Amino acid sequence: MTDSDGFIVPSFDRGSVLLVSGHQSIRAVWTGEKKPVPIPAGEWHIRNYKIERKHEGVEWILSGSHTPGPTIVVKDDQKEQTKIEIDDTVRLNVQVRRMHGKLHFGFGITGHEGMGLSVIKDEARPVPKWEVSAGGEKLGEGDCRYG
């Protein structure tokens, strides 16, 4: 640790972030305690993140990535911690097009600030179901496999 270091702390209890600045990268990992991690002061990009949670006995992992990723600024102040706020909302972006009398579906899953997101439930990707209906009549249904 040097005098030009600051500290980062997460908004989550368990998980990690990969921060990139120029040719330098740092992975910070938290395993249940939000202990501050020393990091050189400056502008960093969140290249990827992983948040781990248990809900009703089920282990969930949200893993987001994007290049260059959202920016955080770590101050040259060992008394002030920079909080890495990760929004854990899962967003499903659906597109439906009609071509040649057929419906074509596309979707994407995004997380924090539009970063690409993988959702893991008990070590596997859950398979969401889809259904299209109009006027109370079911027109189609299926599985949304991704990845």
N, C-alpha and C positions, 0 to 999 in steps of 0.2 A: 504494500500500500504506500502511496506517495501523497505529498501535500496537494497534488492536483487530482485526487480521487474524490468521487462522490459516492453515494450509496443508492441502490435501487431496492424497492420492496414491491411485491405483487399485490394485486387485488384478490387473489385466490390463495387457498391454503396449500394445495398440492399441484405441482406441475413444473413447467420450465418455459424459458424464452431463449431464443437465439437472437442476439443483438449484433448488428454489423455496422462498422464505421470504416469506410475506405477498405483497406485490405485486412483490417483487424476484426475478429469475431470473438464473442464471448457467450457461452451458454451458462445461464444461471438456473439452478434447480432448487426447488423447495419441496420438502417432504412432510409437511404438516405444520411447520412453524414459519411465520413470515419474517425470518431473520434478514436483516439488511445485508446486501452483497456489495462489496466494494467494486467500483468500476471507474475507469478513467473518465474525467469530465469531458463533455462534448456532445455532439449530435450523433445519435444512434438510430438505426432503423430496426424495427421488430421484424425479423425475417420469418420466424415462425414461433408458434406458441403451442403449448399442450396444457390443458386443464384436466385434472383427474378428480372425479367426485363419485361418492357412493350414494345412491338414492334407493331406499326401500330394499337394501341388500344387493342391489345391482350396481356393478362398476361401469361408469360412463367415462369416456375420454373424448374431449373436443380437441382436435389438432388442426390449427390454421396456419396457412403460409401464403406469402406474397413477396414478390421482388419489386421494388426495394422494401416495401412495407411501411407502416406508419412510423412517424418520427417521434422520438422522445429526446429531451435535452437534459443531460445530467449536469448539475451545477458543481462547480469547484467549491464545495462546501460540505465538510464532513459532519456538520451538525444537522443539515437538512437532507431528508431522504426524498428521492424521486420515486413517486408511486407509479407503477406500471398498471394502468387501468385497462383491463381486458374485458370487453363486453361479451358475455357468454351467451347472448341470444343467437339462436340458430334460425337463419332465414332461408326459406325455400322460394326460389324465383322460378315461376312457371310460365312457359310460353306455349300457346296453342295456335296452330296455323291450319288453315283449310286449303288443301291443294288437290285438285283433280277429284273432288268429291270425298276425300279422306281427311281425317284429322291427324295432324302430326304434333306430338308433344315433345317438349324439351324442358329440362329443369336444371337448376344449379343450386348448390347449397353453399351459402356464404356465412362467415362469422364476423368477427371484429373488423370494422371499417372495410367491409367487402372482401376480406381475405378468403381465399378458397378454404373450404372446411371439410374435414372428415369426421364422422361421428362413429364412435366405437361403443358397442354395448356388450359387456361380457366377452371381450376379445374378438368380436365379429362386427361387421357392418350390418345394422338393422336394414331390412328391406321394407320401405314404406309402400303402402298400397295406394292406388289411385282409382277414382271412379268419376265418370262423366255422366251427368243426367240433365234432362231438359223436360220441363213440364211434368215432373214427377216420374218420368220414364228413364230407366237406366240405359244409357247408350253404349257404355263400355266400362271395363275395369281391368286391372292388372297390377303387376309389381313394378316398382321403380328401382331397378338395379343400377348402381353407379360405381364409379371408381376405376 
